[in-house]
Amino acid sequence: MGSFSIWHWLIVLLIVVMVFGTKKLKNMGSDLGGAVKGFKDGMKDGTASGDDKAAEPPSQVSNSGKPSEKTTIDVEAKQKS
């Protein structure tokens, strides 16, 4: 009484197939598989890019042609009102 038999599951499967149809179930399955694959790839890329950024120190960009000449640019921020 507490668990379902194989016949119960077959009847539920038959009802689901009749309601949704095989084509729609196939599309839902492939969409779900693509979403899982995309999630795994995103997690792998996020981990790899985080490790690469931590390994390399940030580099400074200089606009002047002479590396020994250092200049400072003062910038004033204006707030929008």
Secondary structure, DSSP 4 states (H G I P E B T S, - for coil): --S--HHHHHHHHHHHHHHH-HHHHHHHHHHHHHHHHHHHHHHHHHHHHHHHHHHSPPPP---SS-TT-------------
